[in-house]
Amino acid sequence: MKPEPEAGAPRAESVSEFTRRVKTLLESGIRPTWVRGEVSNLRAQASGHVYFSLKDAGAQLGAVMFRGDALRQEVKLRDGLQVVVYGEVSVYEARGQYQLIVRVAIDDGVGRLQREFEALKARLAAEGLFAAEKKRALPALPRTVGFVTSPTGAAVQDFLRILIRRGWRGRVVVLPAKVQGEGAAAELAEMLRTAAGSGLFDLLVIGRGGGSLEDLWAFNEEVLVRAVAACPVPIISAVGHEIDFTLCDFAADARAETPSAAAELITSRFVEGLERARQAGEAMAARLDSAITGAIERLDHARSRLRLLAPAAQVEQGWLRLDDLGNRLGAALRHAAQERRGRLGELRAALARVSPELRVQSESQRLLALWKRLQAASPRSVLNRGFAIMRDADGRPVARRAGVRPGARLTAEFADGAAPVRAE
């Protein structure tokens, strides 16, 4: 028989409700933590999410790393890899499974190396190997620089490219040595001692390009760190990238974030000197141009004064003044003569207006006009127009017909003579 729930007992939960309650208890009760284990059943989805299991000899734990977290990891997960992961527990309600949401994954070997790094760093620091008072100032303008590194690495090319681009005038000697693997630290230390003993170098650089902690481990080995600290020549440590720190960085006189940064550090004073020299050259050229311009102006002024004070110049000035005075005199005489001519014309006009000759001419013209009027009114003028004057026997003009008797003898006077006539 099936058991029946007792009266007053709590009601039965659904699977979803029960799973949700478990999820709440787990996620709120277990804080994010570090877990060590071996990767197995690794599956990378097309979405970018990575699913795997963490296991050890006694248990197995499901884990997932979402795409955003997976892209930020430096370690490449693979089956069988021992890792230390950091994350929080979660419950996948659809299957009722709990799993670890992984945010960070670290190679468990890296963790071991990191612990060794910290332990050696503390021990050497306690000996005073990294003390600031032991650091020496780098030469401002080193003439010969030795670079202890692998001659085939990209670090050498980057280092030289920066030196060439910045126009450095010194000499670089690449001192070849292994920078990774077994025996690399001892080889690097020996090359440092050889370079320091040669007396050829003003400055040494030791370094390589970036890599994992294992790749850079040679620069954390005690034999090399002590060789760097004991080197009598100032030394720059340029290992890895900006985020990489090695014990050689602490033992060296200066640390550069990268080999390229070391090249910039070496050439910084040289570039500053070049810039100061360029500015000084420009200032000197400007001062020289100004001085030459001023001297030329003073020379031209002196030449001008010399020309003015020279006897030939004085004679020329005299001729110029004589010509000018002659021109001015001629102009004054012409002006005076013109004024006199104008005045003479005015006087002539006034004299002409009061001259007897003008009066005589005027009266002559008036007399001529009167004569013409007299001539026009004279009998001769009338006769010339075809008229005739009748005269009686006594020679008196006969003005009217009534005064003429029939048979009276008259004389008709014409312009060209007289003719006798008889009245009928």
VENCOR-V413829 format. One record per run of one state. SS is the DSSP state (A for helix, B for strand, O for the rest). FROM is the first residue (numbers start at 1). LEN is the number of residues. If there is no record, write none. Layout:
[[SS | FROM | LEN] [SS | FROM | LEN]]
//
This chain:
[[O | 1 | 14] [A | 15 | 15] [O | 30 | 3] [B | 33 | 12] [O | 45 | 5] [B | 50 | 6] [O | 56 | 4] [B | 60 | 6] [O | 66 | 1] [A | 67 | 6] [O | 73 | 9] [B | 82 | 11] [O | 93 | 4] [B | 97 | 11] [A | 108 | 19] [O | 127 | 5] [A | 132 | 3] [O | 135 | 9] [B | 144 | 6] [O | 150 | 4] [A | 154 | 12] [O | 166 | 5] [B | 171 | 6] [O | 177 | 7] [A | 184 | 15] [O | 199 | 4] [B | 203 | 6] [O | 209 | 8] [A | 217 | 4] [O | 221 | 1] [A | 222 | 9] [O | 231 | 4] [B | 235 | 5] [O | 240 | 7] [A | 247 | 5] [O | 252 | 2] [B | 254 | 2] [O | 256 | 3] [A | 259 | 51] [O | 310 | 1] [A | 311 | 44] [O | 355 | 1] [A | 356 | 22] [O | 378 | 1] [A | 379 | 6] [O | 385 | 4] [B | 389 | 3] [O | 392 | 5] [B | 397 | 1] [O | 398 | 3] [A | 401 | 3] [O | 404 | 5] [B | 409 | 6] [O | 415 | 2] [B | 417 | 6] [O | 423 | 2]]
//
